[in-house]
Amino acid sequence: MFPYKSLHSDVVLYWRVRQMIFFVIFLVISCFPSILYLVWLSTWYWLLILTLILVIITITYSGFIIIRGVHIRYTRRGYLISEDDIRIRYGSIWTECSTVIPMNRLQHVDKEQGVIARHYDLVALTFYTAGNVHELEGLREDEANQIRERVISLAKLDGGDAYCD
């Protein structure tokens, strides 16, 4: 087994905030049948039961994902950069996978930072090959810049093309 480097620990808080946003959106959507009941279909009592079931499922699932699932996801994520390849380990509650990206297949490296990630000073690196896109999120910005520059130099992507800032 390779000594994978872990992501920054703030990524756990970032993922929890992101999950909470999705949870609130899905909770509002799951309350839609009760809105139908109250506004148009007041004789259809089963809509209230459907809403109650959807809300209970949403709260249970989201609570589990926010409390436990995010931590499991963090422990299964990591990366390793060698002279020949980039290894990314990832997974969720039910899966654990790894990807090997050969340096000679690398075409492009992007750095992305969303609004929520900016609050936690986290960045995602995206590695492009001819057939796939691989993302490594949860890095500090300075660490991401170092990794990006190292990968660009190892992949021999010259500084005068579209691959560099």
C-alpha positions as a Markdown table, in Angstrom:
| # | Residue | x | y | z |
|---|---|---|---|---|
| 1 | Met | 0.0 | 0.0 | 0.0 |
| 2 | Phe | 1.3 | 3.4 | -0.9 |
| 3 | Pro | 1.5 | 6.2 | 1.8 |
| 4 | Tyr | -1.3 | 8.4 | 0.5 |
| 5 | Lys | -1.4 | 12.0 | 1.7 |
| 6 | Ser | -4.7 | 13.0 | 3.4 |
| 7 | Leu | -6.8 | 16.0 | 2.4 |
| 8 | His | -6.9 | 19.0 | 4.7 |
| 9 | Ser | -9.2 | 18.4 | 7.7 |
| 10 | Asp | -11.3 | 21.5 | 6.9 |
| 11 | Val | -12.8 | 19.6 | 4.0 |
| 12 | Val | -15.0 | 17.7 | 6.5 |
| 13 | Leu | -16.7 | 21.0 | 7.5 |
| 14 | Tyr | -16.9 | 22.1 | 3.9 |
| 15 | Trp | -18.6 | 18.8 | 2.9 |
| 16 | Arg | -21.0 | 19.1 | 5.8 |
| 17 | Val | -22.1 | 22.6 | 4.9 |
| 18 | Arg | -22.5 | 21.6 | 1.3 |
| 19 | Gln | -24.6 | 18.6 | 2.4 |
| 20 | Met | -26.7 | 20.8 | 4.6 |
| 21 | Ile | -27.5 | 23.1 | 1.7 |
| 22 | Phe | -28.6 | 20.0 | -0.4 |
| 23 | Phe | -30.6 | 18.8 | 2.6 |
| 24 | Val | -32.6 | 22.0 | 2.9 |
| 25 | Ile | -33.3 | 22.1 | -0.8 |
| 26 | Phe | -34.5 | 18.5 | -0.8 |
| 27 | Leu | -36.6 | 19.1 | 2.3 |
| 28 | Val | -38.4 | 22.0 | 0.6 |
| 29 | Ile | -39.0 | 19.8 | -2.4 |
| 30 | Ser | -40.3 | 16.9 | -0.3 |
| 31 | Cys | -42.8 | 19.3 | 1.3 |
| 32 | Phe | -44.3 | 20.0 | -2.1 |
| 33 | Pro | -47.1 | 17.3 | -1.8 |
| 34 | Ser | -48.4 | 19.1 | 1.4 |
| 35 | Ile | -48.5 | 22.4 | -0.5 |
| 36 | Leu | -50.6 | 20.7 | -3.2 |
| 37 | Tyr | -52.9 | 19.4 | -0.4 |
| 38 | Leu | -53.3 | 22.7 | 1.2 |
| 39 | Val | -53.8 | 24.7 | -1.9 |
| 40 | Trp | -55.7 | 22.6 | -4.4 |
| 41 | Leu | -56.5 | 19.1 | -3.3 |
| 42 | Ser | -57.9 | 19.3 | 0.2 |
| 43 | Thr | -59.7 | 15.9 | -0.1 |
| 44 | Trp | -56.6 | 14.0 | -0.8 |
| 45 | Tyr | -55.3 | 13.2 | 2.7 |
| 46 | Trp | -52.7 | 10.7 | 1.5 |
| 47 | Leu | -50.7 | 13.7 | 0.3 |
| 48 | Leu | -50.0 | 14.6 | 3.9 |
| 49 | Ile | -48.9 | 11.1 | 4.7 |
| 50 | Leu | -46.6 | 11.1 | 1.6 |
| 51 | Thr | -45.1 | 14.4 | 2.8 |
| 52 | Leu | -44.5 | 13.0 | 6.3 |
| 53 | Ile | -42.8 | 9.9 | 4.8 |
| 54 | Leu | -40.6 | 12.0 | 2.5 |
| 55 | Val | -39.6 | 14.3 | 5.3 |
| 56 | Ile | -38.7 | 11.4 | 7.7 |
| 57 | Ile | -36.6 | 9.7 | 5.0 |
| 58 | Thr | -34.9 | 13.0 | 4.1 |
| 59 | Ile | -34.1 | 13.9 | 7.7 |
| 60 | Thr | -32.8 | 10.3 | 8.5 |
| 61 | Tyr | -30.7 | 10.0 | 5.3 |
| 62 | Ser | -29.3 | 13.5 | 5.4 |
| 63 | Gly | -28.5 | 13.3 | 9.2 |
| 64 | Phe | -26.6 | 10.1 | 8.6 |
| 65 | Ile | -24.7 | 11.5 | 5.7 |
| 66 | Ile | -23.9 | 14.8 | 7.5 |
| 67 | Ile | -22.8 | 13.2 | 10.7 |
| 68 | Arg | -21.1 | 9.9 | 9.7 |
| 69 | Gly | -20.9 | 9.7 | 5.9 |
| 70 | Val | -18.8 | 12.8 | 5.5 |
| 71 | His | -16.2 | 11.4 | 8.0 |
| 72 | Ile | -16.1 | 8.1 | 6.2 |
| 73 | Arg | -15.6 | 9.9 | 2.9 |
| 74 | Tyr | -12.7 | 11.9 | 4.4 |
| 75 | Thr | -10.9 | 8.8 | 5.7 |
| 76 | Arg | -11.2 | 7.1 | 2.2 |
| 77 | Arg | -9.7 | 10.1 | 0.3 |
| 78 | Gly | -6.1 | 10.7 | -0.4 |
| 79 | Tyr | -3.5 | 11.2 | -3.1 |
| 80 | Leu | 0.1 | 10.4 | -4.0 |
| 81 | Ile | 2.2 | 12.1 | -6.6 |
| 82 | Ser | 5.2 | 10.3 | -7.9 |
| 83 | Glu | 7.6 | 10.9 | -10.9 |
| 84 | Asp | 5.5 | 8.6 | -13.1 |
| 85 | Asp | 1.9 | 9.0 | -12.0 |
| 86 | Ile | -0.8 | 10.6 | -9.8 |
| 87 | Arg | -2.7 | 8.2 | -7.6 |
| 88 | Ile | -6.1 | 9.3 | -6.2 |
| 89 | Arg | -7.9 | 7.3 | -3.6 |
| 90 | Tyr | -11.6 | 8.0 | -3.1 |
| 91 | Gly | -14.8 | 6.4 | -1.8 |
| 92 | Ser | -18.0 | 6.8 | 0.1 |
| 93 | Ile | -19.9 | 4.7 | 2.6 |
| 94 | Trp | -20.2 | 1.7 | 0.4 |
| 95 | Thr | -17.2 | 2.0 | -2.0 |
| 96 | Glu | -13.5 | 2.5 | -2.0 |
| 97 | Cys | -11.7 | 3.1 | -5.3 |
| 98 | Ser | -8.4 | 4.3 | -6.6 |
| 99 | Thr | -7.3 | 5.9 | -9.8 |
| 100 | Val | -3.9 | 6.0 | -11.4 |
| 101 | Ile | -3.2 | 8.9 | -13.9 |
| 102 | Pro | 0.1 | 8.4 | -15.8 |
| 103 | Met | 2.0 | 11.6 | -16.2 |
| 104 | Asn | 2.5 | 11.0 | -19.9 |
| 105 | Arg | -1.3 | 11.0 | -20.4 |
| 106 | Leu | -2.0 | 14.2 | -18.6 |
| 107 | Gln | -3.1 | 17.0 | -20.8 |
| 108 | His | -4.4 | 19.8 | -18.6 |
| 109 | Val | -4.5 | 20.8 | -14.9 |
| 110 | Asp | -7.2 | 23.2 | -13.5 |
| 111 | Lys | -7.6 | 24.8 | -10.1 |
| 112 | Glu | -11.2 | 25.6 | -9.0 |
| 113 | Gln | -12.6 | 27.3 | -5.9 |
| 114 | Gly | -16.3 | 27.8 | -5.2 |
| 115 | Val | -17.9 | 30.2 | -2.8 |
| 116 | Ile | -18.2 | 27.9 | 0.1 |
| 117 | Ala | -14.8 | 26.4 | -0.5 |
| 118 | Arg | -13.3 | 29.9 | -0.6 |
| 119 | His | -14.6 | 30.5 | 3.0 |
| 120 | Tyr | -12.6 | 27.4 | 4.1 |
| 121 | Asp | -9.6 | 28.3 | 1.9 |
| 122 | Leu | -10.0 | 25.0 | 0.0 |
| 123 | Val | -9.3 | 24.4 | -3.6 |
| 124 | Ala | -10.0 | 21.5 | -6.1 |
| 125 | Leu | -7.5 | 20.4 | -8.7 |
| 126 | Thr | -8.9 | 18.8 | -11.8 |
| 127 | Phe | -6.6 | 16.6 | -13.9 |
| 128 | Tyr | -7.6 | 16.1 | -17.6 |
| 129 | Thr | -6.5 | 13.2 | -19.7 |
| 130 | Ala | -7.6 | 12.2 | -23.2 |
| 131 | Gly | -10.6 | 10.2 | -21.9 |
| 132 | Asn | -11.4 | 11.3 | -18.4 |
| 133 | Val | -11.5 | 14.0 | -15.8 |
| 134 | His | -10.3 | 13.4 | -12.3 |
| 135 | Glu | -10.8 | 15.8 | -9.4 |
| 136 | Leu | -8.9 | 16.2 | -6.1 |
| 137 | Glu | -10.8 | 18.5 | -3.8 |
| 138 | Gly | -10.0 | 19.5 | -0.2 |
| 139 | Leu | -6.5 | 21.0 | -0.6 |
| 140 | Arg | -5.3 | 24.3 | 0.8 |
| 141 | Glu | -4.6 | 26.9 | -1.9 |
| 142 | Asp | -0.8 | 27.0 | -1.3 |
| 143 | Glu | -0.6 | 23.2 | -1.4 |
| 144 | Ala | -2.7 | 23.0 | -4.5 |
| 145 | Asn | -0.4 | 25.5 | -6.3 |
| 146 | Gln | 2.6 | 23.5 | -5.3 |
| 147 | Ile | 1.0 | 20.2 | -6.5 |
| 148 | Arg | -0.1 | 21.9 | -9.8 |
| 149 | Glu | 3.3 | 23.2 | -10.5 |
| 150 | Arg | 5.0 | 19.9 | -9.7 |
| 151 | Val | 2.5 | 18.0 | -11.9 |
| 152 | Ile | 3.0 | 20.4 | -14.7 |
| 153 | Ser | 6.8 | 20.0 | -14.5 |
| 154 | Leu | 6.6 | 16.2 | -14.2 |
| 155 | Ala | 4.2 | 15.9 | -17.1 |
| 156 | Lys | 6.5 | 18.2 | -19.1 |
| 157 | Leu | 3.7 | 20.6 | -20.0 |
| 158 | Asp | 5.7 | 23.6 | -21.0 |
| 159 | Gly | 5.1 | 27.0 | -19.5 |
| 160 | Gly | 4.2 | 28.7 | -22.8 |
| 161 | Asp | 1.0 | 26.9 | -23.5 |
| 162 | Ala | -2.6 | 26.8 | -22.2 |
| 163 | Tyr | -1.7 | 24.6 | -19.3 |
| 164 | Cys | -0.2 | 27.3 | -17.1 |
| 165 | Asp | -1.3 | 30.6 | -15.8 |
